[in-house]
Each structure stands twice: as structure tokens, then as C-alpha cells.
Amino acid sequence: MTLDVRSASILLECVRRGSLGRAAAALNMTQPAITRTLKTLEESYGVPLFERTTRGVLPTVYGEALLPYAKLIVSEAGNAGDMINQMRGASRGVVRVGGVSSVMSTVIVAAITATRRHHPDVQFQVIEELEDRLLDALKSGEIDIAISPEPYADDEITLATQDTLHDVVHAYARPAHPLAGKASVSLEDLAARDWALPPPGTPIVREWLRRFHAIAVEPRLPCIVSRSVGVIKAASMAEDVLCWMPRPLVAAEEGAGALVAIHAPQMEWSRAFRIYRRRKGVMTPSAAILVQAIRDLAHQSRITPSRP
């Protein structure tokens, strides 16, 4: 026996609930039926998938390794049913879209608004994340579409469209910052200052560090680290801490004079965004409609499409 929708659902519920009994209740099954399925799976793979403890069950390394595949099986089964129902006109459709903050709060929200004018019954589930987590969410089936500046070279992922979107990242600070208002700021000046940034290893921080290392300069480690855009902006408005943000994310603060762009040409980064989907399977009709809306809106906005 290998993973199918039923066994994948059982595996996921056992991990989620941490108990065979609670998993059985959630799936409206008996505990012996859950136990038999897990035993058959373990015999099929020849490894233990769960460790039984007095407090419940915990996935082994083998069980953890199966989780992404179980999530994808359950997700794709749901997508298949949803697609058929949409084609029959029996379902309003659901689109799960993920992306980084700058595109989610601007072009994606606008595209959803445009789509809803003609398809008011479609539900949009929106996930805002940094690039490093978007790929995993797309591969596991948690989202159907990912909009990311990080190029994904992965056998399981492909482009949903050939169009490319763009934005520009600048260094920002409060108006009272010592570097604010200067005609030109060097990387050496920036390296000696405090920064608020996302966690190490994320694409934007790798690019930030690459710019300093390209001239053999070691910047200070960020004094504030967060995945929250709001936290990073608040820190930069509260004290002399620099942030590196896409312009759409600080438009309100810049307009209100709470943050100003630092004139540092070497820190300006024009990012290219692509729209990705899973290679296997097809997009649901609702997802395809949203992708087209993104393309249409991009032609009319400051985030303009270009061909690679």
C-alpha cells in the first residue's frame, strides 16, 4: 500500500492531532481503522512512520519525510473536485494565492478587486510570506499560485505566464536620521549604521549582504530581525534604524513624511517578479482568471510587464 487520498488524510490528521483517537474522531473513523491503515503503510514502506508514546503519537523522520507528499495528494484531490464542480457550475471556486508583501498589498489586491467585478462568487485565500516559504507552500499544495522575485529552478514548479512584473527596493529611514537628506550615501556609510531586516538567509537579506561584500565591506548585523513588514517600518520610524523596502510598501509613510528614501544608488534594486504554479496538473478556472487579471492590471500600472 502506498499513499492515496485516504491514507494521506489519516497521516496528516495523526500529525496534526498528535493522537490516533483524536485523528479518528476528526475523520469520523474508528481508531482500529486508523491503526490498520498506519500499520499497512509502515509495512509497505518498511519503516516506522510514528513513535507511540504515553501522550500520543509523534512522526518519525520517515513520517516527516512523507508529509509534503501527503499534503500535495490531499490538496490535488480537492483541486480536482473543485475544478469539476466549477466546470459544472456547481461551485463558486477558490483561489489560493501567495506572494511577498509588496505585490500582495498592491497589484494582487487590485487584481482580486477587478476579478470580483465579473466573478463575485469566487473566494480568494491570500497568504503573505517571504520568498523562502512561498516555494514550499506551492509545492505542498497550500497555494495554487505564487508571485515571487526569487527565481524558482525546481522540477515541480513552472511559470504560470511568461510576463514579468517589477518593483524597486530602496533604503529608507526617518527624516531625523543622520543620512537623510544627503545628496549621495556610500555603501561604507550604510555599513556602519543599524538596520532592521528580515531573517538571515531570506532572499532580500542575501541580496542586501551581497552588495556590501561586492566591495569587500562587512556591514553591521541587523539590530532588529523580523518577518513583519509592520515591525520593520515601525522600528525605522521610531529610531535611527535603516530598512530596505520595496517602494509600494512605504508609499503611505513616505507620503506622510514619516519615512524618506536614502539617496544611495548602490542600494537601489530593481526586482523582477514571476508568477508560478505547480508543474503537474492544471490551474483551476478561477486561478486562471486571476492570473489573467494580474496580467491585464500590470499593463496599466506602475508595475509593468516585460518579456524575458
C-alpha positions as CSV (number, residue, x, y, z in Angstrom):
1,M,0.0,0.0,0.0
2,T,1.3,3.5,-0.9
3,L,-0.2,6.9,-0.2
4,D,-3.6,7.6,-1.5
5,V,-6.1,10.3,-0.5
6,R,-7.5,8.3,2.4
7,S,-4.1,7.2,3.8
8,A,-2.6,10.7,3.2
9,S,-5.5,12.3,5.1
10,I,-5.0,9.9,8.0
11,L,-1.3,10.6,8.1
12,L,-1.9,14.4,8.2
13,E,-4.6,14.2,10.9
14,C,-2.4,12.0,13.1
15,V,0.4,14.5,12.9
16,R,-2.0,17.5,13.4
17,R,-3.8,15.9,16.4
18,G,-0.9,14.0,17.9
19,S,-3.3,11.2,18.8
20,L,-4.8,8.3,16.9
21,G,-8.1,8.7,18.8
22,R,-8.4,12.4,18.0
23,A,-7.5,11.8,14.4
24,A,-10.2,9.1,14.2
25,A,-12.8,11.5,15.6
26,A,-11.8,14.2,13.2
27,L,-12.1,11.9,10.2
28,N,-15.2,10.2,11.5
29,M,-13.4,6.8,11.6
30,T,-12.8,4.2,14.3
31,Q,-9.4,4.1,16.0
32,P,-8.8,0.5,14.9
33,A,-9.3,1.5,11.3
34,I,-6.7,4.3,11.7
35,T,-4.3,1.8,13.3
36,R,-4.7,-0.7,10.5
37,T,-4.1,1.9,7.8
38,L,-0.9,3.1,9.5
39,K,0.3,-0.4,10.1
40,T,-0.2,-1.2,6.4
41,L,1.6,1.9,5.3
42,E,4.5,1.1,7.6
43,E,4.8,-2.4,6.3
44,S,4.6,-1.2,2.7
45,Y,7.5,1.3,3.2
46,G,9.4,-0.9,5.6
47,V,9.9,1.9,8.2
48,P,8.1,3.2,11.2
49,L,6.1,6.4,10.5
50,F,5.1,7.2,14.1
51,E,6.6,6.8,17.5
52,R,3.9,5.7,20.0
53,T,4.2,7.5,23.4
54,T,2.1,7.6,26.5
55,R,0.9,11.0,25.4
56,G,0.0,10.1,21.8
57,V,2.0,9.7,18.6
58,L,4.9,11.7,17.1
59,P,6.1,11.4,13.5
60,T,9.4,9.7,12.9
61,V,11.9,11.1,10.4
62,Y,10.2,8.8,7.8
63,G,6.8,10.2,8.7
64,E,8.1,13.7,8.5
65,A,9.5,12.9,5.0
66,L,6.1,11.8,3.8
67,L,4.2,14.9,5.0
68,P,4.8,17.1,1.9
69,Y,3.6,14.3,-0.4
70,A,0.6,13.7,1.8
71,K,-0.3,17.4,1.7
72,L,0.0,17.5,-2.0
73,I,-2.1,14.4,-2.6
74,V,-4.9,15.8,-0.4
75,S,-4.7,19.2,-2.0
76,E,-4.7,18.0,-5.6
77,A,-7.7,15.7,-4.9
78,G,-9.5,18.8,-3.6
79,N,-8.5,20.8,-6.6
80,A,-9.7,18.1,-9.0
81,G,-13.1,18.1,-7.4
82,D,-13.2,21.9,-7.3
83,M,-12.4,22.1,-11.0
84,I,-15.1,19.6,-12.0
85,N,-17.6,21.5,-9.9
86,Q,-16.6,24.8,-11.4
87,M,-16.9,23.4,-14.9
88,R,-20.4,22.1,-14.0
89,G,-21.3,25.5,-12.5
90,A,-21.9,23.9,-9.1
91,S,-19.1,25.7,-7.2
92,R,-18.1,29.3,-6.8
93,G,-14.4,28.3,-6.9
94,V,-11.5,29.0,-4.6
95,V,-8.1,30.6,-5.5
96,R,-5.2,30.3,-3.1
97,V,-2.5,32.8,-3.9
98,G,0.7,33.7,-2.1
99,G,3.3,36.3,-2.5
100,V,5.6,38.8,-0.9
101,S,4.2,41.9,0.8
102,S,4.9,44.5,-2.0
103,V,2.9,42.7,-4.6
104,M,0.2,41.3,-2.4
105,S,-0.8,44.7,-1.0
106,T,-0.7,46.4,-4.4
107,V,-1.1,44.5,-7.6
108,I,-2.7,41.3,-6.2
109,V,-5.3,43.1,-4.2
110,A,-6.1,45.2,-7.2
111,A,-6.3,42.1,-9.4
112,I,-8.7,40.4,-7.0
113,T,-10.9,43.5,-6.9
114,A,-11.0,43.6,-10.7
115,T,-11.8,39.8,-10.8
116,R,-14.6,40.1,-8.3
117,R,-16.4,42.6,-10.5
118,H,-17.2,39.8,-13.0
119,H,-16.8,36.8,-10.7
120,P,-18.3,37.9,-7.3
121,D,-18.7,34.3,-6.1
122,V,-15.0,33.3,-6.2
123,Q,-13.3,33.1,-2.8
124,F,-9.7,34.3,-2.6
125,Q,-7.4,32.9,0.1
126,V,-4.4,35.2,0.3
127,I,-1.1,34.3,2.0
128,E,1.6,36.9,2.5
129,E,5.0,35.4,3.0
130,L,8.7,35.8,2.3
131,E,10.2,34.1,-0.7
132,D,11.8,31.2,1.1
133,R,8.4,29.9,2.3
134,L,6.4,30.5,-0.9
135,L,8.1,27.7,-2.8
136,D,7.4,25.2,0.0
137,A,3.8,26.3,0.1
138,L,3.4,26.0,-3.6
139,K,5.0,22.5,-3.8
140,S,2.9,21.2,-0.9
141,G,-0.3,22.4,-2.4
142,E,-1.1,25.1,0.2
143,I,-1.3,27.7,-2.5
144,D,-2.1,27.4,-6.2
145,I,-0.2,30.5,-7.4
146,A,3.0,32.1,-6.1
147,I,4.2,35.6,-7.1
148,S,7.9,35.9,-6.1
149,P,11.0,37.8,-7.1
150,E,13.1,34.7,-6.3
151,P,13.7,32.6,-9.4
152,Y,12.5,29.0,-8.8
153,A,14.6,26.4,-10.5
154,D,12.6,23.4,-9.5
155,D,11.3,20.3,-11.4
156,E,8.0,20.6,-9.6
157,I,7.4,24.3,-10.4
158,T,6.7,26.1,-13.7
159,L,5.7,29.6,-14.9
160,A,2.0,30.3,-14.9
161,T,2.7,33.1,-17.5
162,Q,5.7,34.5,-19.3
163,D,5.1,38.0,-18.1
164,T,7.4,39.6,-15.6
165,L,6.5,42.2,-13.0
166,H,8.8,44.8,-11.5
167,D,9.3,46.9,-8.4
168,V,12.2,48.9,-6.9
169,V,13.8,48.4,-3.4
170,H,15.3,51.4,-1.6
171,A,16.9,52.1,1.7
172,Y,14.6,54.1,4.0
173,A,14.9,56.0,7.3
174,R,13.1,58.5,9.4
175,P,13.6,62.2,8.4
176,A,15.8,62.8,11.5
177,H,18.3,60.0,10.5
178,P,21.9,61.4,10.1
179,L,21.9,60.1,6.5
180,A,18.6,61.5,5.5
181,G,18.8,64.4,3.0
182,K,22.4,63.7,2.0
183,A,23.0,64.0,-1.8
184,S,24.7,60.7,-2.0
185,V,25.4,58.0,0.5
186,S,28.0,55.3,0.0
187,L,27.9,51.6,1.0
188,E,30.6,52.3,3.5
189,D,28.3,54.8,5.2
190,L,25.4,52.4,5.2
191,A,27.6,49.5,6.5
192,A,28.3,51.4,9.7
193,R,24.6,52.0,10.5
194,D,21.9,50.0,12.3
195,W,19.4,48.1,10.2
196,A,16.1,46.4,10.6
197,L,15.7,43.4,8.2
198,P,14.0,40.1,7.6
199,P,15.7,36.9,8.9
200,P,19.2,35.9,7.7
201,G,19.1,33.6,4.6
202,T,16.0,35.2,3.1
203,P,16.5,36.3,-0.5
204,I,16.3,40.1,0.3
205,V,18.9,39.8,3.1
206,R,21.2,37.7,0.8
207,E,20.9,40.5,-1.8
208,W,21.5,43.2,0.9
209,L,24.6,41.4,2.1
210,R,25.9,40.7,-1.4
211,R,26.0,44.4,-2.2
212,F,28.4,45.1,0.7
213,H,30.5,42.0,0.1
214,A,30.9,43.0,-3.6
215,I,33.1,45.9,-2.4
216,A,34.7,43.9,0.5
217,V,32.8,45.7,3.2
218,E,31.3,43.9,6.2
219,P,28.1,45.6,7.4
220,R,26.8,45.5,11.0
221,L,24.5,42.7,11.7
222,P,20.9,43.8,11.7
223,C,19.9,45.0,15.2
224,I,16.2,44.1,14.6
225,V,15.1,41.0,12.7
226,S,11.5,40.3,11.8
227,R,9.3,38.8,9.1
228,S,6.8,41.5,9.8
229,V,6.8,44.5,7.4
230,G,4.9,46.5,10.0
231,V,7.6,45.8,12.7
232,I,10.4,46.8,10.4
233,K,8.8,50.0,9.3
234,A,7.8,50.9,12.9
235,A,11.4,50.4,14.0
236,S,12.7,52.7,11.3
237,M,10.2,55.4,12.2
238,A,11.0,55.2,15.9
239,E,14.8,55.5,15.9
240,D,17.8,55.8,13.7
241,V,17.5,52.3,12.1
242,L,17.6,51.8,8.3
243,C,15.3,49.5,6.4
244,W,15.4,48.1,2.9
245,M,11.9,48.1,1.4
246,P,10.1,48.0,-1.9
247,R,8.6,51.4,-2.6
248,P,5.0,50.3,-2.7
249,L,5.3,49.1,0.9
250,V,6.3,52.5,2.3
251,A,4.2,54.7,0.0
252,A,1.9,55.8,2.8
253,E,4.7,56.5,5.2
254,E,6.7,58.3,2.6
255,G,3.7,60.4,1.6
256,A,3.1,61.3,5.2
257,G,6.8,62.2,5.7
258,A,7.4,59.5,8.3
259,L,10.0,57.7,6.2
260,V,12.3,59.1,3.5
261,A,14.4,57.4,0.8
262,I,18.1,57.4,1.4
263,H,20.0,58.6,-1.7
264,A,22.2,55.5,-2.1
265,P,22.3,54.5,-5.8
266,Q,24.2,51.3,-5.0
267,M,21.3,50.1,-2.8
268,E,18.6,50.6,-5.4
269,W,17.4,47.1,-6.5
270,S,15.0,46.7,-9.4
271,R,13.3,43.3,-8.7
272,A,11.6,41.1,-11.3
273,F,8.6,39.1,-10.2
274,R,7.3,36.0,-11.9
275,I,4.0,34.1,-11.4
276,Y,4.5,30.3,-10.7
277,R,2.3,27.3,-10.4
278,R,2.9,23.6,-9.9
279,R,4.1,21.8,-13.0
280,K,1.8,18.8,-12.6
281,G,-1.9,19.3,-13.0
282,V,-3.7,22.4,-14.4
283,M,-4.8,25.6,-12.9
284,T,-8.4,25.8,-11.9
285,P,-10.6,28.1,-14.0
286,S,-10.7,30.6,-11.1
287,A,-6.9,30.6,-10.7
288,A,-6.5,31.1,-14.5
289,I,-8.9,34.1,-14.4
290,L,-6.9,35.7,-11.6
291,V,-3.6,35.2,-13.5
292,Q,-5.2,37.0,-16.5
293,A,-6.4,39.8,-14.3
294,I,-2.8,40.3,-12.9
295,R,-1.5,40.5,-16.5
296,D,-4.2,43.0,-17.5
297,L,-3.7,45.2,-14.5
298,A,0.1,45.1,-14.9
299,H,-0.2,46.7,-18.3
300,Q,-2.0,49.7,-16.7
301,S,0.1,50.2,-13.6
302,R,3.5,51.2,-12.5
303,I,4.4,47.6,-12.1
304,T,4.6,46.9,-15.8
305,P,5.1,43.6,-17.6
306,S,8.0,42.9,-19.9
307,R,9.1,39.9,-21.8
308,P,12.2,37.9,-20.8
